[in-house]
Amino acid sequence: MFKYDMLLVVVSILLTVICVLVGVAFLTLLERKV
């Protein structure tokens, strides 16, 4: 169970990092278009 909790934490951290990267890339693309 402990390993499953750790895996869940790692997955959520990865998802958060990916979301932040996608958001930053999206904002930079919008700024370039303008």
GUBA-696796 format. One line per 10 residues: their letters; for each residue x, y negated, z negated of C-alpha. Coordinates in steps of 0.1 Angstrom, whole numbers, m for minus. Each point is the difference from the previous one (the first is absolute). Layout:
A> X,Y,Z ~ ...
END
This chain:
MFKYDMLLVV> 0,0,0 ~ 29,m24,m8 ~ 15,6,34 ~ m34,m7,16 ~ m2,m33,m19 ~ 35,m10,12 ~ m9,9,36 ~ m31,m22,m3 ~ 20,m29,m13 ~ 26,4,28
VSILLTVICV> m27,1,26 ~ m18,m31,m13 ~ 33,m19,m1 ~ 8,10,36 ~ m35,m10,11 ~ 4,m34,m17 ~ 34,m6,17 ~ m14,10,34 ~ m30,m23,m5 ~ 24,m29,m9
LVGVAFLTLL> 22,6,30 ~ m30,2,24 ~ m14,m33,m15 ~ 33,m18,3 ~ 5,12,36 ~ m36,m10,9 ~ 6,m35,m15 ~ 32,m4,19 ~ m17,10,33 ~ m28,m25,m7
ERKV> 25,m28,m6 ~ 19,8,32 ~ m33,m2,20 ~ m8,m34,m15
END
